[in-house]
Amino acid sequence: MLESRSLELSLKAQAELLGLSRSSLYYRPMLPSPEEVAIKHRIDGIYTHWPFYGSRRITVVLNQEEIPVSRQTVQRYMREMGIFGIAPGPNTSKAALEHKIYPYLLRHLSAGYSNHVWGIDITYIRLKGGWMYLVAILDWFSRFVVAWEVDQTLELPFVLNTVDRALAQASPTIWNSDQGSHFTSPQYLDRLLAANVQISMDGRGRAADNIFTERLWRSVKYEEVYLNDYASPREARCGLARYFHFYNFVRPHQALDYQTPAQIYAVKDQAVLYSTLRKESTLQ
């Protein structure tokens, strides 16, 4: 039997088989500059505090703070960060042209019970020398975070993995999102349709359509992310795992008459669910 190392191909052979130049196999992506990281972190802070600010106002604030940057650069950074102002205007969280858009179903409807309405969204999480992205699924009635995940890219799989984990626990009546390309992709929509979920999408430029998730992001960032200068993705994952346990099971919520989201969500076996969430966080 041949040893496995005898079957290894040289880089030259691999490049020829793949139809690539040999030099491309040595490519390493360039790390963002400290200036870019600092500006993106500040954009995140401004946007978290004033989510109705678009690129024009954010540029004004940055320049007032003596951070010289053009609006074009701010627009590009916001696109890369996956954020957009929720005031009426150009929307950078766009669906692909071939993707289907669903109507907003919650204009005259409030969540009336657990698993009635879930919302999903993505936000930017800053690190010392870079950033990550956080996706979370929130039960609007109880404010319980059903599932979450962080990743270093905005690729679709980390969203789909979170959707799969949430649907393994329960299925909501209505599932709300914005009209971004992640949430209009066939892979995402097929999962919801297979679960017999009614799909709802925010109207463009409407601040109230996603208000519960916006409040969650403010809590996560002011109570956890901004207080801890994460040095690595692992630190971010561990910190967020601790925070979401605290948020779900420990933190009294004023809007819930100072009960915890888990108490309202009526989690039958909190210890089992907590253990599952902790295990998932260590695998991310």
C-alpha positions in Angstrom: 0.0 0.0 0.0 1.4 3.4 -1.0 2.2 5.8 1.8 0.0 8.9 1.7 2.9 11.3 1.2 3.8 9.5 -2.0 0.5 10.7 -3.4 1.1 14.3 -2.6 1.3 16.6 -5.7 3.9 19.3 -6.1 2.7 22.9 -6.2 3.6 23.0 -9.9 1.5 19.9 -10.6 -1.4 21.3 -8.6 -1.3 24.6 -10.5 -1.3 22.8 -13.8 -4.3 20.6 -12.8 -6.2 23.6 -11.7 -5.3 25.7 -14.7 -3.7 28.4 -12.4 -0.4 30.1 -12.4 2.0 28.8 -9.8 2.3 32.2 -8.2 -1.4 32.4 -7.4 -1.0 29.4 -5.0 1.2 31.6 -2.8 -1.3 34.5 -2.6 -2.1 35.8 0.8 -4.9 38.4 1.2 -3.6 41.8 2.4 -4.6 42.7 5.9 -6.5 46.0 6.3 -4.5 49.0 7.3 -4.8 50.4 10.8 -6.5 53.5 9.3 -9.2 51.4 7.6 -9.8 49.4 10.7 -10.1 52.6 12.8 -12.5 54.2 10.4 -14.7 51.1 10.1 -14.8 50.8 13.9 -15.9 54.4 14.2 -18.5 54.0 11.5 -19.9 51.0 13.4 -20.1 53.2 16.6 -21.9 56.0 14.8 -24.3 53.7 13.0 -25.1 51.7 16.2 -26.0 55.0 17.9 -27.8 56.5 15.0 -29.0 53.7 12.6 -30.9 56.2 10.5 -27.7 57.9 9.5 -26.6 57.2 5.9 -23.2 57.6 4.3 -23.6 61.4 3.9 -24.2 62.1 7.6 -21.7 59.6 8.8 -19.1 61.3 6.5 -19.9 64.6 8.1 -19.6 63.3 11.6 -16.2 61.7 10.8 -14.8 64.9 9.3 -16.1 66.8 12.3 -14.1 64.4 14.5 -11.1 65.3 12.3 -11.1 61.9 10.6 -10.6 63.0 7.0 -12.4 60.6 4.7 -14.5 61.0 1.5 -18.1 60.0 1.2 -17.1 57.5 -1.5 -14.8 55.8 0.9 -17.5 55.7 3.6 -20.0 54.2 1.2 -17.5 51.5 0.2 -16.7 50.7 3.8 -20.4 50.5 4.7 -21.0 48.1 1.8 -18.1 45.9 3.0 -19.5 46.1 6.5 -22.9 45.1 5.4 -24.7 48.1 6.8 -26.9 50.8 5.4 -28.8 53.8 6.7 -32.4 53.0 7.4 -33.6 56.5 6.5 -35.2 56.8 3.0 -32.6 56.8 0.3 -30.2 54.5 -1.6 -30.2 51.1 -0.1 -26.8 49.2 -0.1 -28.3 46.1 1.3 -29.8 45.0 -2.0 -31.2 41.8 -3.2 -29.7 40.3 -6.4 -31.8 41.2 -9.4 -33.0 37.7 -9.9 -34.0 37.1 -6.3 -37.6 37.3 -5.1 -38.8 40.0 -2.7 -41.6 39.3 -0.2 -43.9 41.9 1.3 -43.6 43.2 4.8 -46.3 41.4 6.9 -46.0 43.1 10.2 -47.1 46.7 9.6 -50.4 46.2 11.6 -49.4 43.1 13.5 -47.5 42.6 16.8 -45.9 39.4 18.0 -48.4 37.8 20.3 -46.7 34.6 21.5 -43.4 32.8 21.4 -42.4 31.6 17.9 -45.0 33.9 16.4 -42.4 36.3 14.7 -38.7 35.8 14.3 -36.3 38.3 12.9 -32.9 37.7 11.4 -30.1 40.3 10.8 -26.4 40.7 10.4 -24.1 43.2 12.1 -20.4 44.1 12.3 -18.3 43.1 15.3 -15.0 44.9 15.7 -11.7 43.3 16.7 -8.4 45.0 17.6 -7.0 44.5 14.1 -10.0 43.8 12.0 -13.6 42.7 12.3 -16.1 39.8 12.1 -19.8 39.5 11.3 -22.6 38.4 13.6 -25.9 36.9 12.5 -28.7 36.4 15.0 -32.3 35.1 15.0 -34.5 36.8 17.6 -37.9 35.8 18.8 -39.8 39.2 18.8 -42.3 38.3 21.5 -39.8 37.2 24.2 -36.6 38.9 22.8 -35.0 35.4 23.1 -32.0 34.9 20.8 -32.8 31.5 19.2 -29.6 31.1 17.3 -26.5 33.1 16.4 -23.1 32.7 14.7 -20.0 34.8 13.9 -17.7 34.5 10.9 -14.9 36.5 9.4 -16.6 36.9 6.0 -20.1 37.7 4.8 -20.4 34.5 2.8 -23.8 32.8 2.8 -23.0 29.5 4.6 -22.7 31.1 8.1 -26.2 32.5 7.7 -27.6 29.1 6.5 -26.0 27.3 9.3 -27.7 29.6 11.8 -31.0 29.2 10.1 -30.7 25.4 10.2 -29.9 25.4 13.9 -32.9 27.7 14.7 -35.3 25.5 12.7 -34.0 22.4 14.5 -35.5 23.9 17.7 -38.8 25.4 16.4 -40.5 27.1 13.5 -42.0 30.6 13.7 -45.3 31.6 12.0 -43.6 34.6 10.4 -39.9 35.1 9.7 -38.8 38.7 9.0 -35.6 40.0 7.4 -34.3 42.9 5.3 -34.0 42.6 1.5 -30.3 41.9 1.5 -28.9 39.3 -0.8 -28.4 36.7 2.0 -32.1 36.8 2.8 -33.4 36.8 -0.8 -31.1 33.9 -1.9 -32.9 30.7 -3.0 -30.9 28.6 -0.5 -32.2 30.7 2.4 -35.8 31.1 1.1 -36.1 27.3 0.3 -35.4 26.5 4.0 -38.1 28.8 5.2 -40.6 27.6 2.7 -39.9 24.0 3.6 -40.7 24.8 7.2 -44.0 26.4 6.1 -42.9 29.8 7.4 -44.5 33.0 6.2 -41.7 35.2 4.8 -41.7 38.9 5.6 -39.2 41.5 4.4 -38.6 45.0 5.6 -39.8 47.9 3.5 -36.9 50.0 2.2 -36.2 53.0 4.3 -38.5 52.0 7.2 -36.8 52.3 10.6 -39.6 50.6 12.5 -39.7 47.4 10.5 -36.6 45.9 12.2 -36.7 47.8 15.5 -36.3 44.7 17.8 -33.1 43.5 16.2 -31.7 47.1 16.1 -32.2 47.2 19.9 -30.5 43.8 20.2 -27.5 45.1 18.4 -27.3 48.1 20.6 -27.4 45.9 23.7 -24.8 43.5 22.3 -22.4 46.3 21.4 -22.8 48.6 24.4 -22.9 45.9 27.0 -20.3 43.5 25.5 -18.4 44.3 22.3 -17.4 47.9 23.1 -16.4 47.0 26.7 -14.1 44.2 25.5 -11.4 44.9 23.0 -11.4 41.4 21.3 -7.9 40.5 20.1 -8.9 37.5 18.1 -11.9 35.7 16.5 -11.8 33.2 19.3 -12.0 35.9 22.0 -15.0 37.3 20.1 -16.8 34.0 20.0 -16.2 33.3 23.6 -17.3 36.7 24.7 -20.4 36.6 22.6 -21.3 33.1 23.9 -21.1 34.4 27.4 -23.1 37.5 26.6 -25.9 35.7 24.8 -26.3 33.3 27.7 -26.4 36.3 30.0 -28.9 38.1 27.7 -31.2 35.1 27.3 -31.1 33.6 30.8 -29.9 36.2 33.3 -30.5 39.8 32.2 -34.0 41.2 33.2 -35.7 43.0 30.3 -37.6 46.2 31.1 -40.1 45.6 28.2 -40.8 42.1 29.7 -41.7 43.4 33.1 -38.1 42.6 34.2 -38.3 38.9 33.4 -35.7 37.3 31.3 -36.3 36.4 27.6 -35.9 32.7 28.5 -38.7 33.0 31.1 -41.1 34.5 28.5 -39.9 32.1 25.7 -40.7 29.2 28.1 -37.6 27.2 27.4 -38.5 23.7 28.7 -34.9 22.6 29.5 -32.7 25.7 29.9 -29.7 23.7 31.0 -29.8 21.5 27.8 -30.3 24.5 25.5 -27.5 26.5 27.3 -25.1 23.5 26.9 -26.0 23.3 23.2 -25.4 27.0 22.7 -22.0 26.8 24.4 -21.0 23.7 22.4 -22.0 25.5 19.1 -20.0 28.6 20.1 -16.8 26.5 20.6 -17.2 24.9 17.2 -17.5 28.2 15.3 
